[in-house]
Amino acid sequence: MTEHTGCVVVGGGPAGMVLGLLLARAGVEVTVLEKHGDFLRDFRGDTVHPTTIQLLDELGLGERFAKLPQSQLSEIIFPIDEHRSVRIGDLSRLKVRYPYIAMVPQWDLLNLLAEAGREEASFTLRMRTEMTELIQESGRVRGVRYRTEDGSTGELRADLTVACDGRGSIARQQAKLRPKEFPVPIDAWWFRLPRKPEEQLAALTPRAGNSQVVLVIPREGFLQLGYIARKGIDPQLRARGIERFRQDIASIVPWLADRVDELASMDDVKHLDVRLNRLDRWHVDGLLCIGDAAHAMSPVGGVGINLAVQDAVAAATLLAERLRRGTVTPDKLAKVRSRRLLPTILVQSMQRLMHRAVVAPIVDGRRAGPPKPVQALMEHVPQASFVPAYLIGVGFRPEHAPAFARRAASES
Ligand SMILES: Cc1cc2nc3c(=O)[nH]c(=O)nc-3n(C[C@H](O)[C@H](O)[C@H](O)COP(=O)(O)OP(=O)(O)OC[C@H]3O[C@@H](n4cnc5c(N)ncnc54)[C@H](O)[C@@H]3O)c2cc1C
């Protein structure tokens, strides 16, 4: 079966859902294909930064977002020893409407965006529909071939195809776009432990020891733990077994010793192969890559979702009018990259600097915390914690909803 749409978006993650919603609000016929049957994925990045919360407000979705289960992070505090800690980032210093990071399950955010999309006449979301191949004719991408869960296949032709299929993007690969990989010294492992009702935590507290870092992230009703160690040791960790892993966690964060037994096996510990890469060219004729498909981010700063969302806003702003007229030329696609490249490079450079100066010395066992000059600066000039908070929470060139996508809260 062959069908046609204005824009086919491959992948219903943060980039794809925001792009789909915005284009639909511009009156563009848009179809989002998502291979999974739902958005339920644990630890796929649950950080929603001040700029994204503000964007949701501009889209008239702020009230619905506020009703989602969430915890708020306003500080990043690094303990130096038993008695002292240093505040590395303080989001409460930001002059923004929402001076905190909202920790919201990604599936709740995606469901909210899907619900808002379905209110638009020209929006279609097809779950359980996997793009299998790009349709390429006469040197141009003209849509996708897909397969649904029941095995049926079809062709969806489109004026534009946007690859929002994440860091393992098939669409990107088929267009022969290859990202440049940057070396990364760490991997991350995510798991959850119970949180006691009396534990009032509003800060992200990394703790370091024995060549490992443990991040304790307070979530609504539980604790999310991130374990950071040298890249490539996942097989060793699994071979050592859960008891050794529990001991490591309890020795770095002693107050968790009373609950590490909740980890039944290493299956409860999800490995993230940390990647940091970037496409040089984000498009070919008829196809644009955005979000993780254009640039995979390190978890440092938890900025992946927010950059993906901002790419989507920029793409919708720059391309909606052209898509309504049915003509998107390669030079217009190049404009999306031109707009988003600098913020991407700056954030990735910051992450690489953090890898080199802070994380690598810890996982190599050379240090147990941030560099001494940074500790001294943050201790003696507390206002300096504004800078990391700004870079993480607001960043470079935050995008705002274009006029065609804005709604008052009651309209949405
Ligand atoms: C384990 C883990 C933890 C992370 N933690 C954080 C964090 O704390 N904070 C943060 O900001 N970022 C985090 N990230 C990164 C963050 O999740 C991504 O940067 C962000 O989700 C990118 O959004 P995206 O829409 O570009 O891609 P993705 O979120 O990867 O979405 C891609 C979507 O495309 C779908 N898809 C893939 N292939 C196809 C196909 N062929 N056909 C149809 N659909 C397809 C996938 O099912 C998926 O839904 C984490 C990533 C991982 C893997």
The ligand as an SDF file (V2000), in Angstrom:
LIG
                    3D

 53 58  0  0  0  0  0  0  0  0999 V2000
   19.8050    4.8330   29.3210 C   0  0  0  0  0  0  0  0  0  0  0  0
   19.7950    6.2950   28.9200 C   0  0  0  0  0  0  0  0  0  0  0  0
   19.7420    7.2830   29.9100 C   0  0  0  0  0  0  0  0  0  0  0  0
   19.7330    8.6270   29.5580 C   0  0  0  0  0  0  0  0  0  0  0  0
   19.6360    9.5850   30.5330 N   0  0  0  0  0  0  0  0  0  0  0  0
   19.4520   10.8830   30.1750 C   0  0  0  0  0  0  0  0  0  0  0  0
   19.1430   11.8960   31.1310 C   0  0  0  0  0  0  0  0  0  0  0  0
   19.0900   11.6420   32.3330 O   0  0  0  0  0  0  0  0  0  0  0  0
   18.8740   13.1510   30.6800 N   0  0  0  0  0  0  0  0  0  0  0  0
   18.8870   13.4600   29.3430 C   0  0  0  0  0  0  0  0  0  0  0  0
   18.6010   14.6190   28.9820 O   0  0  0  0  0  0  0  0  0  0  0  0
   19.1870   12.5450   28.4290 N   0  0  0  0  0  0  0  0  0  0  0  0
   19.4430   11.2630   28.8060 C   0  0  0  0  0  0  0  0  0  0  0  0
   19.6560   10.3150   27.8650 N   0  0  0  0  0  0  0  0  0  0  0  0
   19.6750   10.7230   26.4810 C   0  0  0  0  0  0  0  0  0  0  0  0
   18.2630   11.0520   26.0280 C   0  0  0  0  0  0  0  0  0  0  0  0
   17.3640    9.9950   26.3270 O   0  0  0  0  0  0  0  0  0  0  0  0
   18.3090   11.3480   24.5540 C   0  0  0  0  0  0  0  0  0  0  0  0
   19.2740   12.3590   24.3090 O   0  0  0  0  0  0  0  0  0  0  0  0
   16.9830   11.8390   24.0490 C   0  0  0  0  0  0  0  0  0  0  0  0
   15.9570   10.9350   24.3700 O   0  0  0  0  0  0  0  0  0  0  0  0
   17.0780   12.0210   22.5410 C   0  0  0  0  0  0  0  0  0  0  0  0
   15.8210   12.1720   21.9910 O   0  0  0  0  0  0  0  0  0  0  0  0
   15.5180   11.7260   20.5070 P   0  0  0  0  0  0  0  0  0  0  0  0
   14.0780   11.9830   20.3020 O   0  0  0  0  0  0  0  0  0  0  0  0
   16.4990   12.3550   19.5920 O   0  0  0  0  0  0  0  0  0  0  0  0
   15.8510   10.1660   20.4350 O   0  0  0  0  0  0  0  0  0  0  0  0
   15.3050    8.9430   21.3100 P   0  0  0  0  0  0  0  0  0  0  0  0
   14.8010    9.3880   22.6200 O   0  0  0  0  0  0  0  0  0  0  0  0
   16.3460    7.9100   21.2710 O   0  0  0  0  0  0  0  0  0  0  0  0
   14.0250    8.4610   20.5020 O   0  0  0  0  0  0  0  0  0  0  0  0
   14.1440    7.7020   19.3270 C   0  0  0  0  0  0  0  0  0  0  0  0
   12.8070    7.0180   19.0940 C   0  0  0  0  0  0  0  0  0  0  0  0
   12.8150    6.4290   17.8080 O   0  0  0  0  0  0  0  0  0  0  0  0
   12.2510    5.1410   17.8660 C   0  0  0  0  0  0  0  0  0  0  0  0
   12.7960    4.3980   16.7360 N   0  0  0  0  0  0  0  0  0  0  0  0
   14.0670    3.9840   16.5550 C   0  0  0  0  0  0  0  0  0  0  0  0
   14.2180    3.3840   15.3740 N   0  0  0  0  0  0  0  0  0  0  0  0
   13.0040    3.4250   14.7660 C   0  0  0  0  0  0  0  0  0  0  0  0
   12.5110    2.9680   13.5070 C   0  0  0  0  0  0  0  0  0  0  0  0
   13.2930    2.3400   12.6300 N   0  0  0  0  0  0  0  0  0  0  0  0
   11.1970    3.1710   13.2190 N   0  0  0  0  0  0  0  0  0  0  0  0
   10.3820    3.7950   14.1020 C   0  0  0  0  0  0  0  0  0  0  0  0
   10.8060    4.2340   15.3110 N   0  0  0  0  0  0  0  0  0  0  0  0
   12.0940    4.0670   15.6310 C   0  0  0  0  0  0  0  0  0  0  0  0
   12.6740    4.6140   19.2300 C   0  0  0  0  0  0  0  0  0  0  0  0
   11.8340    3.5800   19.6780 O   0  0  0  0  0  0  0  0  0  0  0  0
   12.5590    5.8830   20.0860 C   0  0  0  0  0  0  0  0  0  0  0  0
   11.2720    6.0250   20.6420 O   0  0  0  0  0  0  0  0  0  0  0  0
   19.7400    8.9800   28.1920 C   0  0  0  0  0  0  0  0  0  0  0  0
   19.8010    7.9960   27.2010 C   0  0  0  0  0  0  0  0  0  0  0  0
   19.8330    6.6630   27.5530 C   0  0  0  0  0  0  0  0  0  0  0  0
   19.9100    5.6080   26.4660 C   0  0  0  0  0  0  0  0  0  0  0  0
  1  2  1  0
  2  3  1  0
  2 52  2  0
  3  4  2  0
  4  5  1  0
  4 50  1  0
  5  6  2  0
  6  7  1  0
  6 13  1  0
  7  8  2  0
  7  9  1  0
  9 10  1  0
 10 11  2  0
 10 12  1  0
 12 13  2  0
 13 14  1  0
 14 15  1  0
 14 50  1  0
 15 16  1  0
 16 17  1  0
 16 18  1  0
 18 19  1  0
 18 20  1  0
 20 21  1  0
 20 22  1  0
 22 23  1  0
 23 24  1  0
 24 25  2  0
 24 26  1  0
 24 27  1  0
 27 28  1  0
 28 29  2  0
 28 30  1  0
 28 31  1  0
 31 32  1  0
 32 33  1  0
 33 34  1  0
 33 48  1  0
 34 35  1  0
 35 36  1  0
 35 46  1  0
 36 37  1  0
 36 45  1  0
 37 38  2  0
 38 39  1  0
 39 40  1  0
 39 45  2  0
 40 41  1  0
 40 42  2  0
 42 43  1  0
 43 44  2  0
 44 45  1  0
 46 47  1  0
 46 48  1  0
 48 49  1  0
 50 51  2  0
 51 52  1  0
 52 53  1  0
M  END
$$$$
